[in-house]
C-alpha cells in the first residue's frame, strides 16, 4: 500500500509505501525507486520511502532464512514481483491523488505492548493521520504504532499479521475509506503484551493476533482530538554507513546470502 502526499507548492510530493514483509535491503529499495522513476508516471517527487511492516509470517525478503547458512532464502520471482507491485502502488497513489485536508491525532495505548529486552522503553502513542478529500470520496487513514508483527507464533501460514486486521477494522467501519499501516520504532525489542505466551504457543495465537489488530483499529477510529495540518511538507534524510565487524554477516554478504550494498 502506498500514499502520496503533496503540499501543492510546486516542488514535488513524497511517497510512502508499506510492504507486508519482514524487511528489505536498501539495494532492493533502490530497485523499486528506479522502477518508479523510470516509469515516467510520477511527476516531480522529493522522496520515495519504502517501509516494511516486519511481519514474521511472510516470505523471506532478506535472504537470512535459507535452507543452509550459506544459501539465500530469497526467491527471485517473488522478489521481482514484490518490487513491481510496490512500484505500481506508488504510481497508482500518485495518479489517484486528490485535493483535501490533512489532520493528525494520537492516542496513548495502555497495556498492549511489551519490551522484552532491557532497558524497557518504548513509545505508547498510536498516531493517526486522516486525509479528507474535498470530493467526499472516502477518507484515507495513515496509522503508526510500534510493535513487532509476530503474533502468529509457530506457524506455516503466510500472513500480514496484526496490521491487516487493524486496516480491516478501519475500512469495514468507515465506508469508502482506505488505510495504510507504518510500523514504529520496534528495535529493542518492542512487541505485543502477551508475546511470551505467543513464543510458547500457549494461547490461541491466531485469535490473539486478529484481536490485537482489531483493537488497535478501534483505538485509531476513536481518536477525537485532531489538529489540521498546514500544507507545508518537507522531508530530510541522511544516509549513514556503519562498519561491520560481525564475521557471520560479513561472510553472508560475500556469499550473496545478503544483498545489502
C-alpha positions in Angstrom: 0.0 0.0 0.0 1.2 3.5 -0.8 0.3 7.0 -0.1 1.4 10.2 -2.0 1.5 13.5 -0.1 2.0 16.9 -1.7 1.5 20.4 -0.3 0.9 21.7 -3.9 3.6 24.3 -3.7 5.1 23.0 -6.9 8.3 21.4 -5.7 7.1 17.9 -5.6 5.5 15.4 -3.2 6.6 12.5 -1.1 5.8 8.8 -1.5 5.4 6.4 1.5 5.0 2.7 0.6 4.4 -0.1 3.1 5.3 -3.7 2.3 3.9 -6.7 4.2 7.4 -8.3 4.6 9.9 -9.0 7.3 12.5 -6.5 5.9 14.1 -5.3 2.7 17.6 -4.2 1.8 18.4 -0.7 0.6 19.6 -2.2 -2.7 16.1 -3.7 -3.3 14.5 -0.4 -2.2 16.6 1.4 -4.8 15.4 -1.1 -7.4 11.9 -0.1 -6.5 12.7 3.6 -6.7 14.3 3.0 -10.1 11.1 1.3 -11.4 9.0 4.2 -10.2 11.2 6.9 -11.6 11.9 5.2 -15.0 8.1 4.7 -15.5 7.9 8.5 -16.1 4.5 8.5 -14.5 5.2 10.0 -11.1 5.9 13.7 -11.9 8.0 15.7 -9.6 8.8 13.9 -6.3 11.0 14.8 -3.4 11.4 11.4 -1.8 10.4 7.8 -2.2 10.2 5.9 1.1 9.8 2.1 1.2 9.0 0.6 4.6 8.3 -3.0 5.8 5.7 -3.9 8.4 8.1 -6.6 9.7 5.6 -9.4 9.6 7.3 -12.6 10.8 4.8 -14.8 8.9 5.9 -13.6 5.5 8.2 -14.8 2.6 11.9 -14.3 3.2 12.7 -11.0 1.6 16.1 -10.6 3.2 17.8 -13.9 2.5 18.6 -14.8 6.1 16.4 -17.9 6.4 17.7 -20.2 3.7 17.9 -23.9 4.0 21.6 -23.6 4.6 23.5 -20.9 6.4 25.4 -20.2 3.1 22.3 -20.1 0.9 20.0 -17.2 0.5 16.3 -17.8 1.4 15.0 -15.3 -1.1 13.0 -16.3 -4.2 13.9 -14.2 -7.2 10.4 -14.5 -8.8 8.7 -13.4 -5.6 11.2 -10.6 -5.0 10.8 -9.3 -8.6 7.0 -9.3 -8.3 7.2 -7.5 -4.9 9.3 -4.8 -6.5 6.9 -4.4 -9.4 3.9 -4.3 -7.1 5.4 -1.7 -4.8 6.3 0.5 -7.7 2.8 0.2 -9.1 1.2 1.0 -5.7 3.3 4.2 -5.6 2.4 5.2 -9.2 -1.3 4.5 -8.5 -1.2 6.6 -5.4 0.2 9.5 -7.4 -2.3 9.1 -10.3 -5.3 9.0 -8.0 -4.2 12.0 -5.9 -6.9 14.5 -4.8 -7.0 17.8 -3.0 -8.3 17.8 0.5 -7.4 18.4 4.2 -5.0 16.5 6.4 -5.5 16.0 10.1 -3.3 14.5 12.8 -4.3 13.0 16.1 -2.9 10.4 18.6 -3.9 8.2 21.4 -1.9 6.8 24.3 -2.2 3.0 24.1 -2.1 1.4 27.5 -1.5 -2.3 28.4 -0.9 -3.6 24.8 2.8 -3.5 24.4 5.8 -5.2 26.0 9.6 -4.6 25.8 11.3 -8.0 26.1 14.8 -6.6 26.4 16.3 -4.1 28.8 16.2 -1.2 29.1 12.4 -1.2 28.9 11.5 1.9 27.0 9.0 2.3 24.1 6.5 4.7 22.6 2.9 4.1 23.6 1.4 6.5 21.1 -0.7 5.4 18.2 -0.5 8.2 15.7 -3.2 8.7 13.1 -3.2 10.9 10.0 -6.5 11.3 8.3 -6.8 12.8 4.8 -10.3 14.0 3.9 -10.7 14.6 0.2 -12.7 17.6 -1.0 -14.9 15.4 -3.1 -16.0 13.3 -0.1 -14.9 10.1 -1.9 -13.7 8.5 1.3 -11.1 9.3 4.0 -7.5 7.9 3.9 -6.1 6.8 7.3 -2.3 6.6 7.9 -1.6 4.8 11.2 1.8 4.5 13.0 2.3 2.2 16.0 5.3 0.4 17.4 5.0 -3.4 17.7 6.6 -6.5 16.1 4.2 -8.2 13.8 5.0 -11.6 15.1 1.8 -12.7 16.8 1.1 -16.0 15.0 3.7 -17.9 16.9 5.0 -21.1 15.3 3.0 -21.3 12.0 3.3 -22.3 8.4 0.7 -19.6 7.4 1.7 -16.7 5.3 0.1 -13.6 6.8 0.4 -9.8 7.2 -0.2 -10.4 10.9 -2.0 -7.8 13.0 -1.6 -4.8 10.7 -4.0 -6.4 8.2 -6.7 -6.6 10.9 -6.0 -3.0 12.1 -6.7 -2.0 8.5 -9.8 -4.2 8.2 -11.3 -2.6 11.3 -10.9 0.8 9.8 -12.1 0.1 6.3 -15.1 -2.1 7.4 -16.3 0.7 9.8 -15.7 3.7 7.6 -17.5 3.4 4.2 -15.3 4.2 1.3 -12.1 4.6 3.4 -8.6 3.3 2.8 -5.9 2.7 5.4 -2.2 2.0 5.5 0.0 1.0 8.5 3.6 2.0 9.1 5.4 0.3 12.0 7.1 2.5 14.6 10.4 2.0 16.5 10.5 -1.7 17.4 14.2 -2.4 17.7 14.9 -3.1 21.3 12.6 -5.2 21.2 9.0 -4.0 21.3 6.2 -6.4 20.8 2.6 -7.2 22.0 1.9 -7.6 25.7 1.3 -11.4 25.5 4.3 -12.1 23.3 5.9 -14.6 25.7 2.8 -16.7 25.5 3.0 -16.4 21.8 6.6 -17.6 21.8 5.5 -20.7 23.8 2.3 -21.2 21.7 0.4 -21.4 24.9 -2.5 -19.2 23.7 -4.6 -19.2 20.5 -2.1 -17.1 18.5 -4.3 -16.5 15.5 -7.2 -15.2 17.6 -4.8 -13.1 19.7 -3.2 -11.6 16.5 -6.6 -10.7 15.0 -7.9 -9.3 18.2 -4.8 -7.2 18.7 -5.1 -5.7 15.3 -8.9 -5.1 15.6 -8.3 -3.3 19.0 -5.7 -1.0 17.5 -8.1 -0.3 14.7 -10.8 0.7 17.2 -8.3 2.9 19.0 -7.4 4.6 15.7 -11.0 5.2 14.9 -11.9 6.6 18.3 -9.3 9.4 18.2 -11.4 12.6 18.6 -8.9 15.3 19.1 -7.3 16.2 15.8 -5.2 19.0 14.6 -5.5 20.2 11.0 -2.1 20.4 9.4 -0.9 23.4 7.3 0.0 22.3 3.8 3.8 22.7 4.2 5.7 19.5 3.5 9.4 19.0 4.0 11.4 15.8 4.4 15.0 15.4 5.4 17.1 12.2 5.4 20.7 11.3 5.7 22.4 8.1 4.8 24.8 6.5 7.3 27.4 3.8 7.0 28.1 1.5 9.9 31.3 -0.6 9.7 30.5 -4.3 10.1 32.6 -6.4 12.4 30.2 -9.4 12.7 32.1 -12.1 10.7 28.9 -14.2 10.1 27.1 -11.2 8.5 30.3 -10.2 6.5 30.5 -13.8 5.2 26.8 -13.8 4.4 27.4 -10.6 2.4 30.2 -12.1 0.3 28.3 -15.4 -0.2 25.5 -13.2 -1.6 23.1 -14.5 1.1 22.6 -10.8 1.8 22.5 -8.3 -1.0 22.9 -5.1 1.1 25.1 -2.6 -0.7 
